[in-house]
Amino acid sequence: MSKLFNFKYLGLGSAVLVMGALATWAAVSVSTQPVSLVTGALKVKASSTPVGLVRFGLGADAGETLSSVTVTINNNGSSAATGADFTNVALYRDDGDNILEAGSDDLLVGSQSSVNVGSITTVTSSANNTLPGTFFITLATSASWSDTAPADSVTVSLAADGIVTSANSPTVTALSTSTLTADTTGPVLTTVAAQNTAGVEGKNAGDSLVFTFSEATTKPFLTATQLAATFTVNNSHS
């Protein structure tokens, strides 16, 4: 009787030990350490689409999920940007090509519209958060984001404990982005130069005008009719 009781006790103890061991098997790994997507000074328009800040990848050996990410937005130099200058900080799940395509191929994981500057902002996941997966952290500016002096300019940092998962949250490599600075003043036309691209003396079909602006543009194609209607020169010529 006593021996049978001891056998059952040991069997129960074994079951507890096995269950404990199973619990420790659930783990999250870092398949890709966080990488800043803003590696140089970046000009950002007001009311922007999501701007990619950070990309990272997580692996898992069970049914773990990404719970949240936390970042800190800090003003750069004399900038006085506030949380009102941002629409949201968001998380997107990559479709497998490591290219941010927010709102199309990449799926929204979570979004935080209450954005802080100088203290942490946490984005909690609400969908598309199963692991393994690759994710993007993004930032979108609002209409008040401005380059009026002092221009709004910030950096964004991710701490080593800034990524939280459903099990065994990983420690990652901390990072800070390069500066994101407001650019809300349109390009200014600086020079116009005629070029003899037709290769024939005089003004002929095939000649061109080269317009140089104060900053990069989308380089729209203009027809001769559009040029004549838009630009005029002295002596009533067009």
BAMIPA-587506 format. One record per residue (C-alpha): residue number from 1; y, x, z. Coordinates in steps of 0.5 Angstrom, whole numbers, plus 2048, in hexadecimal, padded with zeros to 3 digits. Layout:
N
(NUM, (Y, X, Z)) ...
//
This chain:
238
(1, (800, 800, 800)) (2, (805, 805, 802)) (3, (803, 80A, 7FC)) (4, (804, 804, 7F7)) (5, (80B, 803, 7FA)) (6, (80D, 80A, 7F9)) (7, (80B, 809, 7F2)) (8, (80F, 803, 7F1)) (9, (815, 807, 7F4)) (10, (814, 80D, 7F0)) (11, (814, 809, 7EA)) (12, (81A, 805, 7EB)) (13, (81E, 80C, 7ED)) (14, (81B, 80E, 7E6)) (15, (81E, 808, 7E2)) (16, (825, 809, 7E6)) (17, (825, 811, 7E4)) (18, (823, 80F, 7DD)) (19, (829, 80A, 7DC)) (20, (82E, 80F, 7DF)) (21, (82B, 814, 7DA)) (22, (82C, 80E, 7D4)) (23, (833, 80D, 7D7)) (24, (835, 814, 7D6)) (25, (833, 814, 7CF)) (26, (839, 810, 7CC)) (27, (83E, 815, 7CA)) (28, (844, 816, 7C5)) (29, (846, 81C, 7C2)) (30, (84C, 81F, 7BE)) (31, (849, 820, 7B7)) (32, (851, 821, 7B4)) (33, (856, 824, 7B9)) (34, (85D, 821, 7B9)) (35, (861, 823, 7B3)) (36, (868, 822, 7B2)) (37, (86A, 81F, 7AB)) (38, (871, 821, 7AC)) (39, (871, 828, 7AB)) (40, (878, 829, 7A9)) (41, (87F, 826, 7AA)) (42, (87E, 81F, 7A7)) (43, (883, 81A, 7A5)) (44, (882, 813, 7A7)) (45, (885, 80C, 7A4)) (46, (887, 807, 7A9)) (47, (882, 801, 7A9)) (48, (87D, 805, 7A6)) (49, (876, 804, 7A5)) (50, (871, 807, 7AA)) (51, (872, 80F, 7AA)) (52, (86C, 813, 7AB)) (53, (86C, 817, 7B2)) (54, (865, 819, 7B4)) (55, (85E, 819, 7B1)) (56, (858, 81A, 7B5)) (57, (851, 819, 7B5)) (58, (84C, 816, 7BA)) (59, (844, 816, 7BA)) (60, (83F, 812, 7BF)) (61, (838, 812, 7C0)) (62, (838, 80A, 7C2)) (63, (83C, 804, 7C2)) (64, (843, 807, 7C4)) (65, (84A, 805, 7C2)) (66, (851, 808, 7C2)) (67, (855, 805, 7C7)) (68, (85C, 807, 7C7)) (69, (860, 80D, 7C5)) (70, (867, 80F, 7C9)) (71, (86C, 813, 7C6)) (72, (873, 816, 7C8)) (73, (879, 815, 7C3)) (74, (87F, 81A, 7C5)) (75, (886, 81B, 7C2)) (76, (887, 821, 7BF)) (77, (88E, 825, 7C0)) (78, (894, 820, 7C1)) (79, (890, 81A, 7BE)) (80, (891, 814, 7C3)) (81, (88B, 80F, 7BF)) (82, (889, 80A, 7C4)) (83, (882, 805, 7C3)) (84, (886, 800, 7BF)) (85, (887, 805, 7BA)) (86, (87F, 804, 7B8)) (87, (87B, 7FE, 7B6)) (88, (875, 801, 7B9)) (89, (870, 806, 7BA)) (90, (869, 804, 7B7)) (91, (862, 807, 7B6)) (92, (85E, 806, 7B0)) (93, (857, 807, 7AE)) (94, (856, 80C, 7A8)) (95, (852, 809, 7A2)) (96, (84E, 810, 7A1)) (97, (853, 814, 79D)) (98, (857, 817, 7A2)) (99, (85E, 814, 79F)) (100, (862, 80F, 7A3)) (101, (862, 809, 79F)) (102, (865, 804, 7A4)) (103, (865, 7FD, 7A2)) (104, (860, 7FE, 79D)) (105, (85A, 802, 79D)) (106, (85B, 804, 7A4)) (107, (859, 7FE, 7A9)) (108, (85E, 7FD, 7AF)) (109, (85B, 7FF, 7B6)) (110, (861, 7FD, 7BB)) (111, (868, 7FD, 7BB)) (112, (86E, 7FE, 7C0)) (113, (874, 7FB, 7BF)) (114, (877, 7FD, 7C6)) (115, (879, 804, 7C4)) (116, (87C, 809, 7C9)) (117, (880, 80F, 7C8)) (118, (87F, 815, 7CE)) (119, (879, 811, 7D1)) (120, (872, 80F, 7CE)) (121, (870, 80A, 7C9)) (122, (869, 807, 7CA)) (123, (866, 804, 7C4)) (124, (860, 800, 7C6)) (125, (85A, 7FE, 7C0)) (126, (859, 7F7, 7BF)) (127, (854, 7F8, 7B8)) (128, (851, 7FD, 7B4)) (129, (850, 802, 7BA)) (130, (848, 803, 7B9)) (131, (846, 80A, 7B9)) (132, (845, 80F, 7B6)) (133, (84B, 80F, 7B2)) (134, (852, 812, 7B0)) (135, (858, 80F, 7B2)) (136, (860, 810, 7B1)) (137, (866, 80F, 7B5)) (138, (86C, 80D, 7B2)) (139, (873, 80B, 7B3)) (140, (878, 806, 7B0)) (141, (87F, 806, 7B0)) (142, (884, 800, 7B1)) (143, (88A, 7FE, 7AE)) (144, (88E, 802, 7B3)) (145, (88B, 809, 7B2)) (146, (891, 80C, 7AF)) (147, (894, 813, 7AD)) (148, (89B, 812, 7B0)) (149, (89D, 818, 7B4)) (150, (899, 819, 7B8)) (151, (894, 818, 7B3)) (152, (88D, 814, 7B6)) (153, (888, 81A, 7B7)) (154, (882, 81A, 7BB)) (155, (87B, 81E, 7BC)) (156, (875, 81B, 7BE)) (157, (86F, 81E, 7C2)) (158, (868, 81C, 7C4)) (159, (866, 81F, 7CB)) (160, (85F, 822, 7CC)) (161, (85D, 81B, 7CF)) (162, (860, 817, 7CA)) (163, (85A, 814, 7C7)) (164, (856, 80F, 7CB)) (165, (84F, 80C, 7C9)) (166, (84A, 807, 7CD)) (167, (846, 80D, 7CF)) (168, (847, 814, 7D1)) (169, (84E, 814, 7CE)) (170, (84F, 81B, 7CB)) (171, (854, 821, 7CC)) (172, (857, 823, 7C6)) (173, (85C, 828, 7C3)) (174, (863, 826, 7C5)) (175, (869, 826, 7C0)) (176, (870, 824, 7BE)) (177, (872, 823, 7B7)) (178, (878, 826, 7B3)) (179, (87E, 822, 7B3)) (180, (87F, 81B, 7B0)) (181, (887, 81A, 7AF)) (182, (88A, 814, 7AC)) (183, (88D, 814, 7A5)) (184, (890, 80D, 7A4)) (185, (896, 810, 79F)) (186, (894, 80F, 798)) (187, (894, 815, 793)) (188, (89B, 817, 790)) (189, (89B, 819, 788)) (190, (89E, 820, 788)) (191, (89E, 822, 781)) (192, (89C, 820, 77A)) (193, (89A, 825, 774)) (194, (899, 823, 76D)) (195, (893, 827, 76A)) (196, (891, 828, 763)) (197, (88A, 826, 763)) (198, (88A, 823, 75C)) (199, (88B, 82A, 75A)) (200, (890, 828, 754)) (201, (898, 829, 755)) (202, (89C, 824, 757)) (203, (89A, 81D, 75B)) (204, (894, 81B, 758)) (205, (88E, 816, 75A)) (206, (88A, 81A, 75F)) (207, (88F, 81E, 763)) (208, (88F, 81D, 76A)) (209, (894, 81D, 770)) (210, (891, 820, 777)) (211, (894, 81C, 77D)) (212, (894, 821, 783)) (213, (894, 81D, 78A)) (214, (895, 820, 791)) (215, (88E, 81E, 793)) (216, (887, 81D, 790)) (217, (887, 816, 78C)) (218, (881, 812, 789)) (219, (884, 814, 782)) (220, (884, 80E, 77F)) (221, (884, 80D, 777)) (222, (88A, 80B, 774)) (223, (88B, 809, 76D)) (224, (891, 80A, 769)) (225, (893, 803, 76A)) (226, (893, 803, 771)) (227, (897, 80A, 771)) (228, (89C, 807, 76D)) (229, (89D, 801, 771)) (230, (89D, 805, 778)) (231, (8A1, 80B, 776)) (232, (8A8, 80C, 773)) (233, (8AC, 813, 771)) (234, (8B3, 814, 770)) (235, (8B6, 812, 769)) (236, (8B2, 80B, 76A)) (237, (8AC, 80F, 767)) (238, (8A5, 80D, 76A)) 
//
